Amino acid sequence: MIKVVVLDGRVINPGDVQWQLDLPNVNVEIYEATPNNQILKRSQDADYLIINKVVLGEEHLQQLPQLKAILLTATGYNNIDIKTARKHGVDVCNVVGYGSTAVAQHVFALILKITNEVALHARSVAQGEWTKKDVWCYWLSEVTELSGKTLGIYGYGVIGREVAKIGLAFGMRVIAYRRSDGPSDLIGVKMVDFDQLIAESDFLSLHAPLSAANQGVINRDVFSKMKSTAILINTGRGGLINEADLANALKEEAIAGAALDVLSEEPPSQGHPLIGLPRCIISPHMAWVARESRQRLLDMVGRNLKAHINGHPINVVN
């Protein structure tokens, strides 16, 4: 019997989607969450571990001789010591592209929050303010058209392309930067260098994976080169931004605002420098959580498991 252990399944599946792990000769144990001091106990004798944010290092992998693969319910794998996993003969398999549509949609939910403030005006009407007016129309914040504005995309992968498509549909000028050379595969998207990206963007949206090379790449120097009217959007990784520098940029009005779905520490500590700042919108890392996206994710994990059991591993990152 093959043993599969899910160590932190709650966030991925609180009960509204279906695990795809019902395979012949497979026994599955699912834990909603696993504290660090329970990782080894729950992982003993597991052939496969399915994890999201659980951290697995040398201290774990050297004590799990039966482990064949770690199956991620995520794209990123920086919570796993992948070199050590390879040394111990453990494959690490991720999933890619499951939430691209949902994340791109959330990018524009954040952008439209800033440009249109629909909820603010709806609350005003619900509180009776329209009834008290002596005019037929009013607005409580500046409303901005997206058409003609420049959308800059840092990290032009699967999600970046989805964001670009929506931007083009709004009539935006879309520019993008990626480390590899080559033209865009979308008509209307212009590839530019990093300096041009930050200088020309009215909305700068971050979509690159986090690495040692781009840790804190959006920092004080970048803010000094951005338009003072620019808005920073981050649905990628919190570590792409130097958050102290962003807090200062917002306070000094070096840029007009920020809308973030990710932070460098999640959940954030009490007193985080960005929480509660004017002109800074923060949602709780939820861009990807559409039910359709999470079901797609679990379908992919199920396929990774089946392929590995059948001796033809797929999506191996190490």
C-alpha positions in Angstrom: 0.0 0.0 0.0 1.3 3.4 -1.0 1.1 6.0 1.8 0.3 9.7 0.9 0.3 12.3 3.6 -1.1 15.9 3.1 0.5 18.0 5.7 -1.3 21.4 5.2 -4.5 21.0 3.2 -6.8 23.5 4.9 -6.0 26.7 2.9 -6.0 24.8 -0.4 -9.2 22.9 0.3 -11.5 24.0 3.2 -14.1 21.6 1.9 -15.5 23.1 -1.3 -13.3 21.3 -3.8 -12.2 17.7 -4.3 -8.9 16.0 -3.7 -7.9 13.9 -6.7 -6.0 11.2 -4.8 -8.4 8.2 -5.1 -6.0 5.8 -6.8 -5.6 2.0 -6.5 -3.5 0.9 -3.5 -3.1 4.4 -2.2 -3.8 5.3 1.5 -4.2 9.0 2.1 -3.9 10.9 5.4 -5.0 14.6 5.3 -4.0 17.1 8.0 -5.4 20.6 7.9 -2.1 22.1 9.2 1.0 20.7 10.7 3.2 22.5 13.2 7.0 22.1 12.9 7.3 19.7 15.8 4.8 17.3 14.2 6.3 17.2 10.7 8.5 14.1 11.2 5.9 12.2 13.2 3.2 12.6 10.6 5.6 12.0 7.7 7.0 8.7 8.9 6.6 5.9 6.4 5.1 8.3 3.8 5.9 7.5 0.2 4.6 10.9 -0.9 4.2 14.2 1.0 1.8 16.8 -0.3 2.6 20.2 1.1 2.0 23.9 0.5 4.0 26.1 2.9 5.5 23.4 5.2 9.2 23.9 5.4 11.3 20.7 4.6 15.0 20.7 5.1 17.9 18.4 5.7 16.8 17.7 9.2 13.6 16.2 7.8 14.7 14.6 4.6 17.5 12.6 6.1 15.0 10.9 8.5 12.5 9.9 5.7 14.2 7.1 3.8 11.0 5.8 2.3 10.0 9.2 0.8 9.8 9.2 -3.0 8.5 12.6 -3.8 7.3 15.9 -2.4 4.2 17.1 -4.3 3.6 20.8 -4.0 0.2 22.4 -4.0 2.0 25.5 -5.3 4.3 26.8 -8.0 7.1 28.1 -5.7 9.3 25.7 -3.9 11.6 27.9 -1.8 10.3 26.2 1.4 12.0 23.0 0.3 15.8 22.3 0.3 15.7 20.9 -3.2 19.4 20.1 -3.4 19.1 18.0 -0.3 16.0 16.4 -1.7 17.9 15.5 -4.8 20.7 14.1 -2.8 18.3 11.8 -1.0 16.6 10.7 -4.2 13.4 12.6 -3.5 11.7 14.3 -6.4 10.0 17.7 -5.9 7.0 18.3 -8.2 5.2 21.6 -8.5 2.1 22.9 -10.3 2.1 25.8 -12.7 -0.6 27.9 -14.3 -3.6 26.8 -12.2 -4.4 30.3 -11.0 -3.3 32.5 -13.9 -6.8 33.7 -14.8 -7.8 34.3 -11.2 -4.6 36.3 -10.3 -4.9 38.4 -13.4 -8.5 39.1 -12.5 -7.4 40.1 -9.0 -4.8 42.5 -10.4 -7.6 44.4 -12.1 -9.9 44.2 -9.0 -7.1 46.1 -7.2 -6.6 48.5 -10.0 -10.4 49.2 -10.3 -10.6 49.7 -6.6 -8.2 52.6 -7.0 -9.6 54.1 -10.2 -13.4 53.7 -9.5 -13.9 53.2 -5.7 -17.3 51.4 -6.4 -17.5 50.1 -2.8 -17.0 53.6 -1.3 -19.8 55.0 -3.4 -22.1 52.1 -2.8 -21.6 52.5 1.0 -22.4 56.2 0.6 -25.7 55.5 -1.1 -26.6 52.8 1.4 -25.9 55.3 4.2 -28.5 57.7 2.6 -26.1 60.3 1.3 -27.5 60.3 -2.2 -31.0 60.8 -0.8 -29.8 64.0 0.9 -28.2 65.5 -2.2 -29.7 68.3 -4.2 -27.9 67.1 -7.4 -28.5 63.9 -9.4 -24.8 62.9 -9.4 -21.8 63.1 -7.1 -18.5 61.4 -6.5 -16.3 61.1 -3.5 -13.0 60.3 -5.2 -11.3 61.0 -8.5 -12.3 58.6 -11.2 -9.6 57.6 -13.8 -9.9 56.0 -17.2 -7.5 53.1 -17.8 -7.6 53.6 -21.6 -4.4 55.2 -22.7 -2.6 54.6 -19.4 0.6 52.6 -19.4 0.6 49.2 -17.7 4.0 47.9 -16.9 4.5 44.2 -16.2 7.6 42.9 -14.4 7.9 39.2 -15.1 6.3 38.3 -18.3 5.3 34.7 -17.8 2.0 32.9 -17.9 0.3 35.3 -15.4 2.0 38.4 -16.8 0.5 37.5 -20.2 -3.0 37.1 -18.8 -2.6 40.6 -17.2 -1.4 42.0 -20.5 -4.5 40.6 -22.3 -6.8 42.4 -19.9 -4.8 45.6 -20.0 -5.0 45.6 -23.8 -8.8 45.0 -23.6 -9.1 48.2 -21.5 -7.2 50.1 -24.2 -4.0 50.4 -22.1 -0.5 50.7 -23.5 1.2 47.6 -22.2 5.0 47.3 -21.7 6.7 44.3 -20.1 10.1 43.2 -18.8 11.6 39.8 -18.4 15.2 38.6 -18.0 15.2 36.6 -21.2 15.5 38.4 -24.5 12.9 38.2 -27.3 9.7 39.8 -28.5 6.3 39.5 -26.9 4.0 36.8 -28.2 1.1 39.1 -27.9 0.4 41.8 -30.4 0.4 45.2 -28.7 2.8 44.3 -25.9 6.2 46.0 -26.1 9.2 44.4 -24.4 11.4 47.0 -22.7 14.3 47.1 -20.3 13.9 47.5 -16.6 14.7 51.3 -16.5 12.1 52.0 -19.2 9.5 49.9 -17.4 9.7 51.7 -14.1 10.0 55.2 -15.7 7.0 54.9 -18.0 4.5 52.8 -16.0 1.3 54.3 -14.7 0.5 51.0 -13.1 3.5 48.6 -12.4 2.4 45.0 -11.8 4.8 42.5 -10.4 4.7 38.8 -11.6 8.3 37.5 -11.4 9.2 34.5 -9.2 11.3 35.5 -6.2 15.0 34.7 -6.4 18.2 35.9 -4.8 18.7 38.1 -7.9 15.5 40.1 -7.5 15.0 40.1 -3.7 14.0 43.7 -2.9 14.3 44.7 -6.6 11.6 47.3 -6.1 13.3 49.7 -3.7 14.1 53.3 -2.9 16.1 53.8 -6.1 13.2 52.4 -8.2 10.6 54.6 -6.4 12.7 57.7 -7.1 12.5 56.9 -10.9 8.8 56.1 -11.0 6.1 58.6 -11.9 4.8 60.4 -8.8 1.3 59.4 -10.1 2.2 55.7 -10.5 0.5 52.8 -8.7 2.5 49.7 -7.7 0.6 46.4 -7.8 2.1 43.2 -6.3 0.4 39.8 -6.6 3.7 38.0 -7.1 5.9 37.6 -4.0 6.2 40.1 -1.1 10.0 39.8 -1.2 10.2 41.5 -4.5 9.6 44.8 -2.7 11.7 46.5 0.0 8.7 47.2 2.2 10.4 49.8 4.4 11.3 51.7 1.2 7.8 51.4 0.0 6.4 52.7 3.3 8.7 55.7 3.0 7.8 56.3 -0.7 4.1 56.3 0.2 4.6 58.7 3.1 6.8 61.0 1.0 4.3 60.7 -1.9 7.1 59.6 -4.2 4.4 57.4 -5.8 0.6 57.7 -5.7 -0.2 54.4 -4.1 0.2 50.6 -3.8 -2.1 47.6 -4.0 -0.6 44.4 -2.6 -1.8 40.9 -2.3 1.4 39.5 -0.9 3.9 40.6 1.9 7.4 39.4 2.8 6.0 37.9 6.0 2.6 36.1 6.0 0.7 36.5 8.1 2.3 39.9 8.9 3.5 40.8 12.4 1.7 43.3 14.5 2.8 46.8 13.5 3.8 45.9 9.9 4.9 49.2 8.3 2.5 49.0 5.4 -0.7 48.0 7.1 -3.0 51.0 7.7 -1.0 53.4 5.5 -3.0 55.8 3.4 -3.0 54.9 -0.3 -1.9 51.3 0.5 -4.5 48.6 -0.2 -3.6 45.1 1.1 -5.6 41.9 0.5 -4.6 38.6 2.3 -2.8 36.6 -0.5 -6.1 35.7 -2.0 -5.6 36.4 -5.7 -5.4 32.7 -6.5 -8.2 31.4 -4.4 -11.1 31.2 -6.9 -12.8 27.8 -6.5 -12.1 27.0 -10.1 -8.4 27.7 -9.6 -8.1 25.5 -6.5 -9.9 22.6 -8.2 -7.6 22.9 -11.1 -4.6 22.9 -8.7 -5.8 19.7 -7.0 -6.4 18.1 -10.4 -2.8 18.8 -11.3 -1.5 17.5 -8.0 -3.5 14.3 -8.6 -1.9 14.0 -12.0 1.6 14.5 -10.6 1.0 11.7 -8.1 -0.4 9.3 -10.6 2.4 9.9 -13.0 5.0 9.4 -10.3 3.4 6.2 -9.1 3.4 4.9 -12.7 7.1 5.6 -13.1 6.9 8.6 -15.4 7.3 11.7 -13.1 6.2 15.1 -14.4 6.7 18.7 -13.3 9.9 17.8 -11.4 11.8 20.9 -10.4 15.0 19.3 -9.0 
